[in-house]
């Protein structure tokens, strides 16, 4: 057999049953990605005789005698293909994991197909961008600024430094490497929601050729841990083990098989015999709280940072300002309702996974898809009793995160297998495992009571939240506390009360997810504001203006916080409301709809603290290199959040140079320093401050060196256009680099940020929708979001973050839903049965920015990565209520959910 790939003939033969995707990757074509295993996402797209196909569905032998083109060969000898250049010009990517497949599909489209992109692109999913930038690429639009003078990078729409590699398929993700002697790990998972492992017989599994080890709870450290990663361990309960003798959800890992191939490991998993003692299972959180319910963690105590193990409470909180009951009794209008939010998956296209090996120095290396390499290293050091300097954790480019990779779901097993076998090992979760065995958004029941006076001023706000944390409490407390904090702190109200419970159940664990609890409560609070406004005859915008906090107002939510470092670094909420209202009132294209369609507008606002409490640490160093450019080292990871672009912009601005002169190293514990991680809206606000401090320190050093050489006052020296300047004298950075070589010590600066004080970001979302009263179909006619991000570091990139957040939130609000049956089993663990938004599903969102400058953030900037998600479902719910007169209280707002109530009302 022979195969032609990118114009080159290969004699290698595929294995029996091997798909084209794995065959191509084994040949070194790493631009072909694994995203879903089932032909649903398009990340593995290649051209077969010029036609796009999902290579995970094509048996490799069927490519014999046909021309295969991967992203690496798309441009041929000419270099970049026009479509690759178009994606660069439009910056039609964020994390970039889907980009190779997306470009190949787009490059194959004819003119007729380009007139219906919804159909043409239905086989390619992007989880990050919101698709607008991808459409811009197809339209030939240029969104990047290519010429920016030295020292003026910040605030400009500069392209991502990895862009050329991303569009050529040369950017390296976790598994885009070849390691000699690699062993593969497969996990045996529990078929029971709750059971005790009585015995495990691995003898038949060990007889499978190529199997090196079967690891069970008897081989793993018994230390209690949390999969959640925070700077402060006290934020999360100790309730998890690497491998446990009690399983608490269907899908929990029972044993790990380490073998020469994935096939051998899978066969060995099938041969392991496990004797289980079935225990009572709790699927419903209400039932789990009732007296006498089975206790899921009976051997845990509050010393393990669990609020009340005997009541299955991972965390709880209660507090009140004023007298809510009396205020409600005397209010002119009141509103009370119960809302339910559902379970959704992060669906990052790169699943959790990693590689682990020991190097010649005896250091355990873990290359993994993570948002938190430094915290993961610390955890592995603690679990396996290894010196910190004998553990290295790093990530290459990460294919999406959204909070799901602020967890340790694979690294501990990788470390255990590498330590036990002494061989390099690999563990890559399948898409099904991602659904059944990682984490989700916390489902919540939110009961709200609200009151207002005749003047439209709020008199009372009360929230009662029941959060289903699943089998383990990773992020249970912080998510619940966060959901009850900024959500009501953004409104002035003299009487507030909160009661919150995070409850264990025998279901897949919940964890960190973009927005971190606020989307679940915001939908109830913003509905209450609208309903009170309707009763009083006040517009939704005016109702909010009368009640929002203003700069200088205390941001209060009970119970009182022990952290008092949240400040108004900048305030633009009023601007955001004005921007959205004007945009929604402006003339626009009118949809031609029949009388069955009901039209309505909705608005919602949110506030978010830009950094988690109790400290979020980032170190940065920058050095003048031999060429007169700069080497910048930061710890924060890049997974489409854009920090690698912004760090270079910050450094280039402080050093009066251009971004191409800044060489970036990141997300590797071997580089030194510490970085808490890229989560909690900290990438720019915290790590960016560390970069700015390091660059300013280096600037001071460079000016001092020049002043010393010139024997002049350092105060007369400034940086300008890659040089130190004093009057007519000019010393280029290249000359300073030569001076550094002569003295035997480079010029360098270091910076640190501790994440305090913290600022707040604001977002306001507006929607105009049409609802078909006969069918329940919903169409979004207009989408507008205004954001207060301080000085916007990169307008093009920040706009993309907002668009991506809106698109992801719309998926959860309209389609996405993990379904768990009465036994605790996820019944739709694949993209085929879990509707991720595709190109046709996502409207264009008009993105507007408030004009503010944050006094705390670097160069006036603050965060805008997770917050765009938060107001979307709330605004959509308000728009549907405005259109139909019906208040729907449980997304997703699917037609079959809307239809019964519409039928009851309209017939």
Protein Blocks (a to p, Z undefined) as FASTA:
>chain_A
ZZdeehiacfbdcdehiafklmmmmnopakbccfkonopnopmgcceehiacdfklpcfk
lmgoiacddfklmnmmnopafklmmmmmnopafkommmmmmmmmmmmpcfklmmmmmlmm
mmpccfklnommmmmmmnopafbdfbdcehilgopacddfklmmmmnopaccfklccdeh
iacddddddfbfbdcdfbdcfklmmmpghiabdcdfklpcfbdcdfbdcfblklpccfbd
fbdcbdfbehiafbdcddfbfklmmmmmmmpccddddddddfblklmmpghiacfblmbc
fklopablmnopabdcdddehjfklmmmmpfbdcddddddddddfkiabdcdddddddfk
opacdddddfblmlmmmmmmmmnopafklcccdddddehjehmmmccfklmmmmmmmmmn
opacdddddfklmmmmmccdddddddddddddfkopafbdcddddddebjbfghklmmmm
mmmmmmmmmpgcfbdcddddddddddddddddehihmlmmmmmmmmmmmmmmmmnopafk
lmmmmmmccehiacddddddfbfcbccfbacklmmmmmmmmmmmpccddddddfkbccdd
ddddddddfbdehiaaddddddddfkopacdddfbdcehjommmmmmmmmmmmnopafkl
pccdehifkngpjdfbjehhlmmmmmmmmmmmmmmmmmmmmmmmmmmmnopafklpccee
hiacehjbccdfklmmmmmmmnopacddddddehiacddddddddddddddfknopacdf
bdcddddebjafblmlmmmmmmmmmmmmmmmmmmgccdddfkopafblcfkloccddfkl
pccddddddddddfkbgghiacdfklmmmmmmmmmmmmmmmmnopacfbdcfdfklmmmm
mmmmnZZ
